[in-house]
Structure formats: C-alpha cells, structure tokens
Amino acid sequence: MDTVTLETLGALALDLKRASLAFWNGSTSTGERFIAEVVIRQREVNMDEVDTRTRNVLEALPGVFSQDDTKKKAEDLLMYSTLVQNRVTISLKLLS
C-alpha cells in the first residue's frame, strides 16, 4: 500500500472510532456525521491497493452502519476501527 492509501485508511479508522464513541455516549447525530465522513473516506481508498483482510473490513461497514442497536453499532465500529488502525500500523512499519 502506498502512503496516501495508508493516510486515508488512518483517517478512516479515526472517524470510525469517533463515530463509535458518539454512538456509545448517545449522540446519534454526531455519530451519523462521522459515518458520513467514513463513507467519503471509503470512496477515496483504491480497493486494488489494499489487502484482502482490509477489503473485507471495508466491505462489511455498510452492514454495521445500518444496525438499529446503537450500543452494538458502537462496539462494532470500535472493532473495525482497531482492525484498520492495526493494518495501517503494520504496513507503515513494513515501509520503513
């Protein structure tokens, strides 16, 4: 993965975490705003450059966004945020 893709994925992971915290704390409108940011960042990612696991995570996100249970949604968003952030961290270490 190139550095631009890694930066975009890092920003996406941070937006997922922010959405997770917002939903967990009951701020649905703020959570939805961060989900909108995630969708924008997701469109910026060149799917041909990401590995299969990261692609699977990104493809699973719309299912999480449509969940009705906000606590479950918050937990899932945090999990996916951690998975993406770990992939970015590992990839950056491999580049250096």
C-alpha positions as CSV (number, residue, x, y, z in Angstrom):
1,M,0.0,0.0,0.0
2,D,1.2,3.5,-0.8
3,T,1.4,6.2,1.8
4,V,-1.6,8.1,0.5
5,T,-3.8,5.0,0.9
6,L,-2.4,4.4,4.4
7,E,-3.1,8.0,5.4
8,T,-6.7,7.7,4.1
9,L,-7.1,4.4,6.0
10,G,-5.7,6.0,9.1
11,A,-8.2,8.9,8.9
12,L,-11.0,6.4,8.2
13,A,-10.0,4.4,11.4
14,L,-10.1,7.6,13.4
15,D,-13.5,8.6,12.0
16,L,-14.8,5.1,12.9
17,K,-13.5,5.5,16.4
18,R,-15.2,8.9,16.8
19,A,-18.5,7.5,15.5
20,S,-18.2,4.7,17.9
21,L,-17.7,7.0,20.9
22,A,-20.6,9.2,19.7
23,F,-23.0,6.3,19.5
24,W,-21.8,4.8,22.8
25,N,-22.4,8.2,24.5
26,G,-25.9,8.5,22.9
27,S,-25.1,11.3,20.4
28,T,-26.7,9.7,17.4
29,S,-26.5,12.9,15.2
30,T,-22.7,13.2,15.8
31,G,-22.2,9.5,15.1
32,E,-24.1,9.8,11.9
33,R,-21.9,12.8,10.9
34,F,-18.8,10.7,11.4
35,I,-20.3,7.8,9.5
36,A,-20.8,10.2,6.6
37,E,-17.1,11.1,6.8
38,V,-16.2,7.3,6.8
39,V,-18.2,6.8,3.6
40,I,-16.4,9.7,2.0
41,R,-13.0,8.3,3.0
42,Q,-14.0,4.8,2.0
43,R,-14.7,6.1,-1.6
44,E,-11.2,7.6,-1.6
45,V,-9.5,4.3,-0.9
46,N,-8.2,2.5,-4.0
47,M,-9.5,-1.0,-3.3
48,D,-6.9,-2.5,-5.7
49,E,-4.2,-1.4,-3.4
50,V,-5.5,-2.8,-0.1
51,D,-5.0,-6.4,1.1
52,T,-7.9,-8.9,1.2
53,R,-8.5,-8.6,5.0
54,T,-8.7,-4.8,4.8
55,R,-11.0,-5.0,1.8
56,N,-13.3,-7.4,3.7
57,V,-13.4,-5.0,6.6
58,L,-14.3,-2.0,4.4
59,E,-17.0,-4.1,2.6
60,A,-18.5,-5.1,5.9
61,L,-19.0,-1.5,7.1
62,P,-22.4,-0.7,5.4
63,G,-23.9,-3.6,7.4
64,V,-22.7,-2.0,10.6
65,F,-24.0,1.4,9.6
66,S,-27.5,0.0,9.2
67,Q,-27.7,-1.6,12.7
68,D,-30.5,-0.3,14.9
69,D,-28.9,-1.1,18.2
70,T,-26.7,1.8,18.9
71,K,-24.6,0.1,21.6
72,K,-23.9,-2.9,19.2
73,K,-23.1,-0.4,16.4
74,A,-20.7,1.4,18.7
75,E,-18.9,-1.8,19.6
76,D,-18.7,-3.0,16.0
77,L,-17.4,0.4,14.8
78,L,-14.7,0.3,17.5
79,M,-13.7,-3.2,16.5
80,Y,-13.4,-2.3,12.8
81,S,-11.6,0.9,13.8
82,T,-9.0,-1.1,15.6
83,L,-8.6,-3.6,12.8
84,V,-8.0,-0.9,10.2
85,Q,-5.6,1.0,12.5
86,N,-3.6,-2.1,13.2
87,R,-3.3,-2.8,9.5
88,V,-2.1,0.8,8.9
89,T,0.5,0.5,11.7
90,I,1.8,-2.8,10.4
91,S,2.0,-1.5,6.9
92,L,3.9,1.6,8.0
93,K,6.4,-0.5,9.9
94,L,7.0,-2.6,6.8
95,L,7.5,0.6,4.7
96,S,10.2,2.0,7.0
